[in-house]
Amino acid sequence: MTDRTCYLAFGLLLAIAAPGAKAAPARQTLVDVENYRPLMADHRAFRTGDVLTVYVAEATRAKSQAGTDASSQLALGASLSSPTADYAAKAGLSGSTAGGAQTTRSGELRTQISVQVVEARSDGSLAIEGAQTLLVNRERQHIRLRGVVRPQDIAADNTVWSHRIANAEIELDGVGDVSASQRQSLIYRTLKWLRLL
């Protein structure tokens, strides 16, 4: 038997024995392969479930002013003279009106809040949403934020400014002793509704 015949017989023997042979065990690892990010990778939020920090720095100021000034005057005169007497009559009417009104409103909110990506859209933008509740001296403050952010607006430290958020909805509600003291009484609101105050 030649060497070539021996090799062919050995190969045929392996081919026959292969279906019954046990498969090698799968490798096990402690690393989550699907969610693994290397230390040097970009750690900014980019998919659903990722968390990023929003710096809220909003200030609003509105002012409205109106003024009116109008005046009118009407004068009539008549005179009559005769050889014995002179008669004169005058009538006048004048009026003026002036009015002014001004309203001013300002507000400011500065805080930090961590939000979560709730949707990664097909155009690359991220829909975010988050809430935060603070309790200070029995005064509960609840902050809610939602909107859409572009990945290029997220900084390298995984933060974004609130003025970079599209369709931003920022709500701040307070419940407690301070807000209760600012609430007008029912009697005052009723009298104001009746235009008595």
FIKOLZA-1660 file (N, C-alpha, C; in steps of 0.1 Angstrom, whole numbers, plus 5000, padded with zeros to 4 digits):
% residues 197
   i   px   py   pz ch aa at
   1 5009 4988 5000  A  M  N
   1 5000 5000 5000  A  M CA
   1 5009 5012 5000  A  M  C
   2 5006 5021 4991  A  T  N
   2 5015 5033 4989  A  T CA
   2 5010 5043 4999  A  T  C
   3 5019 5054 5001  A  D  N
   3 5016 5065 5010  A  D CA
   3 5003 5072 5006  A  D  C
   4 5001 5074 4993  A  R  N
   4 4989 5081 4988  A  R CA
   4 4977 5073 4992  A  R  C
   5 4977 5060 4990  A  T  N
   5 4966 5052 4994  A  T CA
   5 4963 5053 5009  A  T  C
   6 4973 5053 5017  A  C  N
   6 4971 5055 5031  A  C CA
   6 4965 5068 5035  A  C  C
   7 4969 5079 5028  A  Y  N
   7 4963 5092 5031  A  Y CA
   7 4948 5092 5027  A  Y  C
   8 4945 5086 5016  A  L  N
   8 4931 5086 5011  A  L CA
   8 4922 5077 5021  A  L  C
   9 4927 5066 5025  A  A  N
   9 4920 5058 5035  A  A CA
   9 4918 5065 5048  A  A  C
  10 4928 5073 5053  A  F  N
  10 4927 5080 5065  A  F CA
  10 4917 5092 5064  A  F  C
  11 4917 5098 5052  A  G  N
  11 4907 5109 5050  A  G CA
  11 4893 5104 5050  A  G  C
  12 4891 5092 5043  A  L  N
  12 4878 5086 5042  A  L CA
  12 4873 5082 5056  A  L  C
  13 4882 5077 5064  A  L  N
  13 4879 5073 5078  A  L CA
  13 4874 5085 5086  A  L  C
  14 4881 5097 5085  A  L  N
  14 4878 5109 5092  A  L CA
  14 4864 5114 5087  A  L  C
  15 4861 5113 5074  A  A  N
  15 4849 5118 5069  A  A CA
  15 4837 5110 5074  A  A  C
  16 4839 5097 5076  A  I  N
  16 4828 5088 5081  A  I CA
  16 4826 5091 5096  A  I  C
  17 4837 5093 5103  A  A  N
  17 4836 5095 5117  A  A CA
  17 4831 5109 5121  A  A  C
  18 4832 5119 5112  A  A  N
  18 4829 5133 5116  A  A CA
  18 4815 5135 5120  A  A  C
  19 4804 5130 5113  A  P  N
  19 4791 5133 5118  A  P CA
  19 4788 5129 5132  A  P  C
  20 4794 5118 5137  A  G  N
  20 4791 5113 5150  A  G CA
  20 4800 5120 5160  A  G  C
  21 4810 5128 5156  A  A  N
  21 4819 5134 5165  A  A CA
  21 4812 5146 5172  A  A  C
  22 4816 5148 5185  A  K  N
  22 4811 5159 5193  A  K CA
  22 4817 5172 5188  A  K  C
  23 4808 5183 5188  A  A  N
  23 4813 5196 5184  A  A CA
  23 4821 5202 5196  A  A  C
  24 4831 5211 5192  A  A  N
  24 4839 5217 5202  A  A CA
  24 4830 5227 5210  A  A  C
  25 4832 5228 5224  A  P  N
  25 4823 5236 5232  A  P CA
  25 4825 5251 5228  A  P  C
  26 4814 5259 5229  A  A  N
  26 4815 5273 5226  A  A CA
  26 4823 5280 5236  A  A  C
  27 4830 5290 5231  A  R  N
  27 4838 5298 5241  A  R CA
  27 4830 5307 5250  A  R  C
  28 4833 5308 5262  A  Q  N
  28 4826 5316 5272  A  Q CA
  28 4835 5329 5275  A  Q  C
  29 4828 5340 5277  A  T  N
  29 4835 5352 5281  A  T CA
  29 4828 5360 5291  A  T  C
  30 4835 5368 5299  A  L  N
  30 4828 5377 5309  A  L CA
  30 4824 5390 5303  A  L  C
  31 4828 5393 5290  A  V  N
  31 4825 5406 5284  A  V CA
  31 4812 5405 5276  A  V  C
  32 4803 5414 5278  A  D  N
  32 4790 5415 5271  A  D CA
  32 4794 5420 5257  A  D  C
  33 4794 5411 5247  A  V  N
  33 4799 5414 5234  A  V CA
  33 4790 5424 5227  A  V  C
  34 4777 5423 5229  A  E  N
  34 4768 5432 5222  A  E CA
  34 4769 5446 5227  A  E  C
  35 4771 5448 5240  A  N  N
  35 4771 5462 5245  A  N CA
  35 4785 5467 5249  A  N  C
  36 4795 5460 5245  A  Y  N
  36 4809 5463 5249  A  Y CA
  36 4813 5476 5242  A  Y  C
  37 4819 5485 5249  A  R  N
  37 4826 5497 5243  A  R CA
  37 4840 5498 5248  A  R  C
  38 4850 5498 5240  A  P  N
  38 4863 5500 5245  A  P CA
  38 4865 5513 5252  A  P  C
  39 4876 5513 5260  A  L  N
  39 4878 5525 5269  A  L CA
  39 4881 5537 5260  A  L  C
  40 4886 5536 5248  A  M  N
  40 4889 5547 5240  A  M CA
  40 4878 5550 5230  A  M  C
  41 4867 5544 5231  A  A  N
  41 4855 5546 5222  A  A CA
  41 4848 5559 5226  A  A  C
  42 4839 5563 5218  A  D  N
  42 4830 5575 5220  A  D CA
  42 4819 5570 5230  A  D  C
  43 4818 5576 5241  A  H  N
  43 4808 5572 5251  A  H CA
  43 4796 5581 5252  A  H  C
  44 4794 5589 5241  A  R  N
  44 4782 5597 5241  A  R CA
  44 4770 5589 5238  A  R  C
  45 4758 5593 5242  A  A  N
  45 4746 5586 5240  A  A CA
  45 4743 5585 5225  A  A  C
  46 4738 5574 5220  A  F  N
  46 4735 5573 5206  A  F CA
  46 4724 5562 5204  A  F  C
  47 4719 5555 5214  A  R  N
  47 4709 5545 5212  A  R CA
  47 4699 5546 5223  A  R  C
  48 4688 5539 5221  A  T  N
  48 4677 5538 5231  A  T CA
  48 4682 5532 5244  A  T  C
  49 4679 5539 5255  A  G  N
  49 4683 5535 5268  A  G CA
  49 4695 5542 5273  A  G  C
  50 4703 5548 5265  A  D  N
  50 4715 5556 5269  A  D CA
  50 4710 5568 5277  A  D  C
  51 4719 5572 5286  A  V  N
  51 4716 5584 5295  A  V CA
  51 4726 5595 5292  A  V  C
  52 4721 5607 5292  A  L  N
  52 4729 5619 5290  A  L CA
  52 4724 5630 5300  A  L  C
  53 4733 5639 5303  A  T  N
  53 4730 5650 5312  A  T CA
  53 4727 5663 5304  A  T  C
  54 4717 5670 5309  A  V  N
  54 4712 5682 5302  A  V CA
  54 4715 5694 5312  A  V  C
  55 4722 5704 5307  A  Y  N
  55 4724 5716 5315  A  Y CA
  55 4713 5726 5311  A  Y  C
  56 4704 5728 5320  A  V  N
  56 4692 5737 5318  A  V CA
  56 4696 5751 5322  A  V  C
  57 4697 5760 5313  A  A  N
  57 4700 5774 5315  A  A CA
  57 4690 5783 5307  A  A  C
  58 4678 5785 5312  A  E  N
  58 4668 5792 5304  A  E CA
  58 4664 5805 5311  A  E  C
  59 4663 5815 5303  A  A  N
  59 4659 5828 5309  A  A CA
  59 4650 5835 5298  A  A  C
  60 4638 5839 5303  A  T  N
  60 4628 5845 5294  A  T CA
  60 4625 5859 5300  A  T  C
  61 4623 5868 5291  A  R  N
  61 4619 5882 5294  A  R CA
  61 4609 5887 5283  A  R  C
  62 4598 5892 5288  A  A  N
  62 4588 5897 5278  A  A CA
  62 4583 5911 5284  A  A  C
  63 4581 5920 5275  A  K  N
  63 4576 5933 5279  A  K CA
  63 4567 5939 5268  A  K  C
  64 4555 5943 5273  A  S  N
  64 4545 5949 5264  A  S CA
  64 4542 5963 5269  A  S  C
  65 4541 5973 5261  A  Q  N
  65 4538 5986 5265  A  Q CA
  65 4529 5993 5255  A  Q  C
  66 4519 6001 5259  A  A  N
  66 4510 6008 5250  A  A CA
  66 4506 6021 5257  A  A  C
  67 4504 6031 5249  A  G  N
  67 4501 6044 5254  A  G CA
  67 4492 6051 5244  A  G  C
  68 4482 6059 5249  A  T  N
  68 4473 6067 5241  A  T CA
  68 4473 6081 5246  A  T  C
  69 4471 6091 5237  A  D  N
  69 4470 6105 5241  A  D CA
  69 4462 6112 5230  A  D  C
  70 4451 6117 5233  A  A  N
  70 4442 6123 5223  A  A CA
  70 4435 6135 5230  A  A  C
  71 4433 6145 5222  A  S  N
  71 4426 6157 5227  A  S CA
  71 4418 6163 5215  A  S  C
  72 4407 6170 5220  A  S  N
  72 4398 6177 5210  A  S CA
  72 4393 6190 5216  A  S  C
  73 4390 6199 5207  A  Q  N
  73 4386 6213 5212  A  Q CA
  73 4376 6218 5202  A  Q  C
  74 4365 6225 5206  A  L  N
  74 4355 6231 5198  A  L CA
  74 4352 6244 5204  A  L  C
  75 4352 6255 5197  A  A  N
  75 4348 6268 5202  A  A CA
  75 4339 6275 5192  A  A  C
  76 4329 6282 5198  A  L  N
  76 4319 6289 5190  A  L CA
  76 4318 6303 5196  A  L  C
  77 4317 6313 5187  A  G  N
  77 4316 6327 5192  A  G CA
  77 4305 6335 5183  A  G  C
  78 4299 6344 5190  A  A  N
  78 4289 6352 5183  A  A CA
  78 4289 6366 5190  A  A  C
  79 4287 6376 5181  A  S  N
  79 4287 6390 5187  A  S CA
  79 4276 6398 5180  A  S  C
  80 4270 6407 5187  A  L  N
  80 4259 6415 5182  A  L CA
  80 4261 6429 5188  A  L  C
  81 4261 6439 5180  A  S  N
  81 4262 6453 5184  A  S CA
  81 4251 6462 5179  A  S  C
  82 4248 6471 5188  A  S  N
  82 4237 6481 5184  A  S CA
  82 4242 6495 5189  A  S  C
  83 4235 6506 5185  A  P  N
  83 4240 6519 5189  A  P CA
  83 4240 6520 5204  A  P  C
  84 4232 6513 5211  A  T  N
  84 4231 6515 5225  A  T CA
  84 4238 6505 5233  A  T  C
  85 4240 6493 5228  A  A  N
  85 4247 6482 5235  A  A CA
  85 4254 6472 5226  A  A  C
  86 4264 6465 5232  A  D  N
  86 4271 6455 5225  A  D CA
  86 4269 6442 5233  A  D  C
  87 4266 6431 5225  A  Y  N
  87 4264 6418 5230  A  Y CA
  87 4274 6408 5224  A  Y  C
  88 4279 6400 5233  A  A  N
  88 4289 6390 5229  A  A CA
  88 4286 6377 5236  A  A  C
  89 4287 6366 5228  A  A  N
  89 4284 6353 5234  A  A CA
  89 4295 6343 5229  A  A  C
  90 4300 6335 5238  A  K  N
  90 4310 6325 5234  A  K CA
  90 4307 6312 5241  A  K  C
  91 4310 6301 5234  A  A  N
  91 4308 6288 5239  A  A CA
  91 4320 6280 5235  A  A  C
  92 4325 6272 5244  A  G  N
  92 4337 6263 5241  A  G CA
  92 4335 6249 5247  A  G  C
  93 4341 6240 5240  A  L  N
  93 4341 6226 5245  A  L CA
  93 4355 6220 5242  A  L  C
  94 4361 6214 5252  A  S  N
  94 4374 6208 5250  A  S CA
  94 4375 6195 5258  A  S  C
  95 4382 6186 5253  A  G  N
  95 4384 6174 5261  A  G CA
  95 4397 6167 5257  A  G  C
  96 4403 6160 5266  A  S  N
  96 4415 6152 5263  A  S CA
  96 4415 6139 5271  A  S  C
  97 4422 6130 5265  A  T  N
  97 4423 6117 5272  A  T CA
  97 4437 6112 5270  A  T  C
  98 4442 6105 5281  A  A  N
  98 4455 6099 5280  A  A CA
  98 4455 6086 5288  A  A  C
  99 4462 6076 5283  A  G  N
  99 4463 6064 5290  A  G CA
  99 4475 6056 5287  A  G  C
 100 4479 6048 5296  A  G  N
 100 4492 6040 5294  A  G CA
 100 4491 6027 5301  A  G  C
 101 4497 6017 5296  A  A  N
 101 4497 6003 5302  A  A CA
 101 4510 5997 5299  A  A  C
 102 4515 5989 5308  A  Q  N
 102 4528 5982 5306  A  Q CA
 102 4527 5969 5314  A  Q  C
 103 4531 5958 5308  A  T  N
 103 4533 5945 5315  A  T CA
 103 4547 5940 5312  A  T  C
 104 4552 5934 5323  A  T  N
 104 4566 5929 5322  A  T CA
 104 4566 5915 5329  A  T  C
 105 4572 5905 5322  A  R  N
 105 4573 5892 5328  A  R CA
 105 4587 5886 5325  A  R  C
 106 4593 5880 5336  A  S  N
 106 4606 5874 5334  A  S CA
 106 4606 5861 5342  A  S  C
 107 4614 5852 5337  A  G  N
 107 4616 5839 5344  A  G CA
 107 4630 5834 5341  A  G  C
 108 4635 5826 5351  A  E  N
 108 4648 5820 5349  A  E CA
 108 4648 5806 5356  A  E  C
 109 4655 5797 5349  A  L  N
 109 4656 5783 5354  A  L CA
 109 4670 5778 5351  A  L  C
 110 4677 5774 5362  A  R  N
 110 4691 5769 5360  A  R CA
 110 4692 5756 5368  A  R  C
 111 4694 5745 5362  A  T  N
 111 4696 5732 5368  A  T CA
 111 4703 5722 5359  A  T  C
 112 4705 5710 5365  A  Q  N
 112 4711 5699 5357  A  Q CA
 112 4701 5687 5359  A  Q  C
 113 4699 5680 5348  A  I  N
 113 4690 5668 5349  A  I CA
 113 4695 5658 5340  A  I  C
 114 4695 5645 5344  A  S  N
 114 4699 5634 5336  A  S CA
 114 4686 5628 5329  A  S  C
 115 4687 5626 5316  A  V  N
 115 4676 5621 5308  A  V CA
 115 4680 5609 5301  A  V  C
 116 4670 5602 5296  A  Q  N
 116 4672 5589 5289  A  Q CA
 116 4668 5590 5274  A  Q  C
 117 4675 5584 5266  A  V  N
 117 4671 5583 5252  A  V CA
 117 4659 5573 5250  A  V  C
 118 4648 5578 5246  A  V  N
 118 4636 5569 5245  A  V CA
 118 4634 5565 5230  A  V  C
 119 4641 5571 5221  A  E  N
 119 4639 5567 5207  A  E CA
 119 4651 5572 5199  A  E  C
 120 4657 5563 5191  A  A  N
 120 4668 5567 5182  A  A CA
 120 4661 5567 5168  A  A  C
 121 4660 5579 5162  A  R  N
 121 4653 5581 5149  A  R CA
 121 4661 5577 5137  A  R  C
 122 4655 5576 5126  A  S  N
 122 4662 5571 5114  A  S CA
 122 4671 5582 5109  A  S  C
 123 4668 5595 5112  A  D  N
 123 4677 5606 5107  A  D CA
 123 4689 5608 5116  A  D  C
 124 4690 5600 5127  A  G  N
 124 4701 5601 5136  A  G CA
 124 4698 5609 5149  A  G  C
 125 4687 5617 5149  A  S  N
 125 4684 5624 5161  A  S CA
 125 4678 5615 5172  A  S  C
 126 4679 5620 5184  A  L  N
 126 4675 5612 5196  A  L CA
 126 4664 5619 5203  A  L  C
 127 4653 5612 5206  A  A  N
 127 4642 5617 5214  A  A CA
 127 4646 5614 5229  A  A  C
 128 4646 5624 5237  A  I  N
 128 4650 5622 5251  A  I CA
 128 4639 5626 5260  A  I  C
 129 4639 5621 5272  A  E  N
 129 4629 5624 5282  A  E CA
 129 4634 5620 5296  A  E  C
 130 4631 5629 5306  A  G  N
 130 4635 5626 5319  A  G CA
 130 4628 5634 5329  A  G  C
 131 4629 5630 5342  A  A  N
 131 4622 5638 5353  A  A CA
 131 4631 5637 5365  A  A  C
 132 4629 5647 5374  A  Q  N
 132 4636 5648 5386  A  Q CA
 132 4627 5654 5397  A  Q  C
 133 4628 5648 5409  A  T  N
 133 4620 5653 5420  A  T CA
 133 4629 5656 5432  A  T  C
 134 4627 5669 5437  A  L  N
 134 4635 5673 5448  A  L CA
 134 4625 5676 5460  A  L  C
 135 4629 5673 5472  A  L  N
 135 4621 5676 5484  A  L CA
 135 4630 5684 5493  A  L  C
 136 4627 5697 5495  A  V  N
 136 4634 5706 5504  A  V CA
 136 4625 5713 5513  A  V  C
 137 4627 5710 5526  A  N  N
 137 4618 5716 5537  A  N CA
 137 4603 5715 5534  A  N  C
 138 4599 5703 5531  A  R  N
 138 4585 5699 5528  A  R CA
 138 4580 5706 5515  A  R  C
 139 4589 5711 5507  A  E  N
 139 4585 5717 5494  A  E CA
 139 4590 5708 5483  A  E  C
 140 4581 5702 5476  A  R  N
 140 4584 5692 5466  A  R CA
 140 4585 5699 5452  A  R  C
 141 4596 5698 5445  A  Q  N
 141 4597 5704 5432  A  Q CA
 141 4600 5692 5422  A  Q  C
 142 4592 5693 5411  A  H  N
 142 4592 5682 5401  A  H CA
 142 4596 5688 5388  A  H  C
 143 4607 5684 5382  A  I  N
 143 4612 5689 5369  A  I CA
 143 4610 5678 5359  A  I  C
 144 4604 5682 5347  A  R  N
 144 4602 5673 5336  A  R CA
 144 4608 5679 5324  A  R  C
 145 4615 5671 5316  A  L  N
 145 4621 5676 5303  A  L CA
 145 4620 5665 5292  A  L  C
 146 4616 5670 5281  A  R  N
 146 4616 5661 5269  A  R CA
 146 4619 5670 5257  A  R  C
 147 4623 5663 5246  A  G  N
 147 4627 5670 5234  A  G CA
 147 4635 5661 5224  A  G  C
 148 4641 5667 5214  A  V  N
 148 4649 5660 5204  A  V CA
 148 4662 5667 5203  A  V  C
 149 4673 5659 5203  A  V  N
 149 4686 5664 5203  A  V CA
 149 4694 5657 5192  A  V  C
 150 4703 5665 5185  A  R  N
 150 4712 5659 5175  A  R CA
 150 4724 5653 5181  A  R  C
 151 4730 5642 5176  A  P  N
 151 4742 5636 5182  A  P CA
 151 4754 5646 5182  A  P  C
 152 4755 5655 5171  A  Q  N
 152 4766 5664 5171  A  Q CA
 152 4765 5675 5181  A  Q  C
 153 4754 5677 5187  A  D  N
 153 4752 5687 5198  A  D CA
 153 4756 5681 5212  A  D  C
 154 4758 5669 5213  A  I  N
 154 4762 5662 5225  A  I CA
 154 4777 5664 5227  A  I  C
 155 4782 5669 5238  A  A  N
 155 4796 5671 5240  A  A CA
 155 4803 5658 5243  A  A  C
 156 4816 5658 5243  A  A  N
 156 4824 5646 5245  A  A CA
 156 4822 5640 5259  A  A  C
 157 4818 5649 5269  A  D  N
 157 4815 5644 5283  A  D CA
 157 4801 5640 5284  A  D  C
 158 4794 5637 5273  A  N  N
 158 4780 5633 5273  A  N CA
 158 4770 5642 5279  A  N  C
 159 4772 5655 5276  A  T  N
 159 4763 5666 5281  A  T CA
 159 4758 5674 5270  A  T  C
 160 4746 5680 5272  A  V  N
 160 4741 5689 5261  A  V CA
 160 4734 5701 5268  A  V  C
 161 4734 5713 5262  A  W  N
 161 4727 5724 5268  A  W CA
 161 4713 5724 5263  A  W  C
 162 4704 5730 5272  A  S  N
 162 4690 5729 5269  A  S CA
 162 4686 5737 5256  A  S  C
 163 4694 5748 5253  A  H  N
 163 4690 5756 5241  A  H CA
 163 4694 5748 5228  A  H  C
 164 4700 5737 5229  A  R  N
 164 4703 5728 5218  A  R CA
 164 4693 5718 5215  A  R  C
 165 4682 5717 5224  A  I  N
 165 4672 5707 5223  A  I CA
 165 4661 5713 5214  A  I  C
 166 4657 5705 5204  A  A  N
 166 4645 5709 5196  A  A CA
 166 4632 5705 5202  A  A  C
 167 4622 5712 5200  A  N  N
 167 4608 5709 5206  A  N CA
 167 4609 5707 5221  A  N  C
 168 4618 5715 5228  A  A  N
 168 4620 5713 5242  A  A CA
 168 4607 5716 5250  A  A  C
 169 4604 5707 5259  A  E  N
 169 4593 5710 5269  A  E CA
 169 4599 5708 5283  A  E  C
 170 4600 5720 5290  A  I  N
 170 4606 5720 5303  A  I CA
 170 4596 5725 5313  A  I  C
 171 4593 5716 5323  A  E  N
 171 4582 5720 5332  A  E CA
 171 4588 5719 5346  A  E  C
 172 4585 5729 5355  A  L  N
 172 4589 5730 5369  A  L CA
 172 4576 5732 5377  A  L  C
 173 4573 5722 5385  A  D  N
 173 4561 5723 5394  A  D CA
 173 4566 5723 5408  A  D  C
 174 4559 5731 5417  A  G  N
 174 4562 5731 5431  A  G CA
 174 4550 5729 5439  A  G  C
 175 4550 5720 5449  A  V  N
 175 4539 5718 5458  A  V CA
 175 4545 5718 5472  A  V  C
 176 4538 5726 5481  A  G  N
 176 4543 5726 5495  A  G CA
 176 4538 5739 5501  A  G  C
 177 4545 5743 5513  A  D  N
 177 4541 5755 5520  A  D CA
 177 4543 5767 5513  A  D  C
 178 4554 5769 5505  A  V  N
 178 4557 5781 5498  A  V CA
 178 4546 5783 5487  A  V  C
 179 4543 5773 5479  A  S  N
 179 4534 5774 5468  A  S CA
 179 4520 5776 5474  A  S  C
 180 4516 5770 5486  A  A  N
 180 4503 5772 5492  A  A CA
 180 4501 5786 5496  A  A  C
 181 4512 5793 5501  A  S  N
 181 4511 5806 5506  A  S CA
 181 4509 5816 5495  A  S  C
 182 4513 5812 5483  A  Q  N
 182 4511 5821 5471  A  Q CA
 182 4498 5820 5464  A  Q  C
 183 4490 5810 5469  A  R  N
 183 4477 5807 5462  A  R CA
 183 4467 5817 5468  A  R  C
 184 4459 5823 5459  A  Q  N
 184 4449 5833 5463  A  Q CA
 184 4437 5826 5469  A  Q  C
 185 4431 5832 5479  A  S  N
 185 4419 5826 5486  A  S CA
 185 4407 5826 5476  A  S  C
 186 4397 5817 5480  A  L  N
 186 4385 5816 5472  A  L CA
 186 4377 5829 5472  A  L  C
 187 4377 5835 5484  A  I  N
 187 4369 5848 5485  A  I CA
 187 4375 5859 5476  A  I  C
 188 4388 5860 5476  A  Y  N
 188 4395 5870 5468  A  Y CA
 188 4393 5867 5453  A  Y  C
 189 4394 5855 5449  A  R  N
 189 4392 5851 5435  A  R CA
 189 4377 5854 5431  A  R  C
 190 4368 5852 5440  A  T  N
 190 4354 5854 5436  A  T CA
 190 4351 5869 5435  A  T  C
 191 4356 5877 5444  A  L  N
 191 4354 5891 5443  A  L CA
 191 4361 5897 5431  A  L  C
 192 4372 5892 5427  A  K  N
 192 4380 5896 5416  A  K CA
 192 4372 5893 5403  A  K  C
 193 4366 5881 5403  A  W  N
 193 4358 5876 5391  A  W CA
 193 4346 5885 5390  A  W  C
 194 4340 5890 5401  A  L  N
 194 4328 5899 5400  A  L CA
 194 4332 5913 5398  A  L  C
 195 4345 5916 5396  A  R  N
 195 4350 5929 5393  A  R CA
 195 4348 5939 5404  A  R  C
 196 4348 5933 5417  A  L  N
 196 4346 5942 5428  A  L CA
 196 4360 5946 5434  A  L  C
 197 4370 5939 5430  A  L  N
 197 4384 5943 5434  A  L CA
 197 4392 5946 5422  A  L  C
% end
